[in-house]
Amino acid sequence: MNEIAQDLNRQIQQENPHVYELLSELGKNLYYPKGILSQGAEAKQKGYRFNATVGIATEHNLPMFLPLIQETLSDYDPKDLYPYAPPAGKPELRALWRDKMLEENPSLKDKSFGNPIVTNALTHGLSIVADLFIDEDDPLVLPDKLWGNYNLIFGVRRGAKNITFPFFTEEGTFNTAGMKDALLSKRDHGKAILLLNFPNNPTGYTPTEHEADEIVAALREVAQQGMNLAVVTDDAYFGLFYENSIRESLFARIANIHPRLLAIKVDGATKEDFVWGFRVGFITYANEHPAILNALEKKTSGIIRGTISSASHPSQTFVLNALRSNAFQSQKNMKSELLKQRASKVKQILNRGSYNDAWDYYPFNSGYFMCLKLKGVKAEALRVHLLEQYGVGVISLGESDLRIAFSCVEEKDLNDLFDLIYQGFHDLSGQND
């Protein structure tokens, strides 16, 4: 094992051995190398005559660029576009995102958490979590209403063993007891990774204040019973809260609640700021010990350096400039309000009772999506039928669930959408008679 990795591991073990026990074998071996980048950083500070270290080309004391490309980006300084960004991301973007987190998550006040590290959007952030904390057959505990890509990220890539629990109780509330039981079922393993995604994809549900309190209490109790927990909040749709839900990330509630629990936040501008193709995400760790936060940042930077090297510099610059703009919040609020109106319209349509013979719907109060629970027709059969006969695209999940992304359907078209789904349902249910 590299000496730098050994030193980082000693720092973690010295402050909190439970965090060290959470690391995978790969995670224990990771470090940020003292190589070209660190030498280049020193040269940038002290090489006042010539800096012949950086693997880019320069011209007239600027990064070299093609004029035809710069013409389309003339509002931006070439130095903020063309050079490599640091593996952990632009320092000013990281600092501003941290300020944003504090402003939007009041429970983070007086809690200890690290500087957000820039990732190539959320999928990359989640894959970093998988690499750092999951060995083959380690339990990944998550609700049964989940984003399918988790299976590739954690299962196929790292060999995690999924332990799922029903997302909802029979009363339509978040199933905290099921979550707790799923975690404790792996108590003999010693550790588990819990993945919570709110607003949830596919259901569009975020816990209420009461449910959030129950989740925090349950996690604290599991930790008190001797389990080491890495609790990951996938906050892809953060901020899109429409009704009776908490208005901050669960990360803020669970940070620092127990020495055996490491809280990890994966979020980004991707969806919450409507810049999907920019691929700018963040991963943030919460721990009471600065040495542990530093070690985790170094290990995370090491895996970024060893995979993608660094995230896109132009995308980081675009997001940074947006966050600095006085118009940013008002424009974002306008788009969020549009989505809220669509969600409200969907609920209004479904609550008329016109479709009660065809489906029920799962509770939803946030995000991009909602889910129908079909009665007597297979979800995949209906999906294919709707596509082929009516030109309507939806997502089938399991035997009975149909995910509807109201985020990409105009409010004026929502009635027609559900009428066509209903027509398709009866086409198929008639065939079953």
Protein Blocks (a to p, Z undefined) as FASTA:
>chain_A
ZZklmmmmmmmmmmommlmmmpcfklmmgccdddfklmmmmmmmmmmmbcckbccdceeh
iacddfklmmmmmmpcfklmmmccdfkbpfklmmmmmmmmmmmmmmlgopacddddddeh
jklmmmmmmmmmpcehiacdddfbdcfklmmmmmmmnopacddddfbafkopacfklmmm
mmmmmmmnopacddddddddfkopacdfklmmmmmmmmmmmmmnopacdddddfklgoia
fblcdfbdfklmmgokafkbccdddddfklmnopaknopacdddddfblklmmmmmmmmm
mmmmmmnopacfklmmmmmmmmmpmklmmmmmmmmmmmmmmmmmmmmmmmnopmmmmocc
dddfehjbdcdddehiafklmmmmmmmmnopacddehjkbccddfklgcfklmmmmmmmm
mmmmmmmmmmmZZ
